[in-house]
């Protein structure tokens, strides 16, 4: 039971760490920018007024959708990186305890 409680605490700490990280993705040479947390929650969307004009302005909705998806994918990659590191660090003490 104590081990389960410890794992739950570790998971909560991991999720809190992800929520504190920020992922930034840009499109249209920086004229569009989205910031998300590491757990995939949107923080901000910046649209430079120059992005509203010309042929790119007509596709602005598509660009924004693609940008948000790219940021979410980056957040997923970051989660996987952290999970891999967490799993490796959790396995190390376990291996040492087997040797003892």
N, C-alpha and C positions, 0 to 999 in steps of 0.2 A: 504494500500500500504506500509506503514511504517513497519507493522508487517511482511509482505512478505519479505521486504528487510532485516529485522532483522533475519528472519529464514534463508535466503540465506547466510548471513554473518556467522551465527552459523554453518551451514552446511559446509561452506568453512573452517572454523576454525577446525571443527571436522575432515575433510579430511586431513588437514595439520598436525594435531596431529597424525593421523594414519600413514601418510607418514614418520613421524619422528621415529616411533617405529620400533624396529627390532625384528624379530622372528627368532630363531635359532633352527634348527632340525638336529639331528645327526643319523647316522646309522653305522653299522659295528663297534661297540665299539668306535665311534668317528673318525673312519678313513675317513668317509664321513660327510661333514657338509655343510649345505646350510643356508644362511641368507637371509631373505626377509623383506621387509617393512610391516608394519601393513596393508597396502592396497594391499598387494600381489605382489609387484614388487620385482624380484630377485636382491640381492645386490652382493652376492658372493657364490661361490661353491668351497669348499676345498676338494681335493682328496689326501689323504696320499699315498705316493708311495707304501706302503705295501698293499693297497687295490687293486692294479693292479695285484697281484700275487695269485696263488692258485685258488681254485674253485670259490671263491668270485669274482675274477677278470674277470672270464668268464661271470658273471652276472652283471657286473658293470653298464651297461646301465639300466637294470631293477631296480637295487638298487637306482640309481640316480633319475629315474622317480618316484619311490615310495617315495623317500625322498622329492622331490619337491612337490608332492601331499600332503604329510603329513604337510609340512611347510605352504602350502596354506590353508589347513584345520585349522591349528593353527591360521593363520592370520584371517580367517573367524570367528573363535570362539572369537578372541580378538575384532574384529569389533562388534560382537553381544554384547559382554560385555560392550564395550564403548557406543554402541547405547542404551542399557538398562539403563545405568547410565545417559546418556544424556536425554532420555525420562523422566526418573524419576525426574531429576532436572528441566526439562522444565515444568512438571506437577505441581511441588510444588508451584512456584509463581502464576500459574494459579489458583490453589485451594485457595491461600491466597487472590487473588484479588476478588474471588467470595464471600468470607466472608466479605470483606470490604464494 
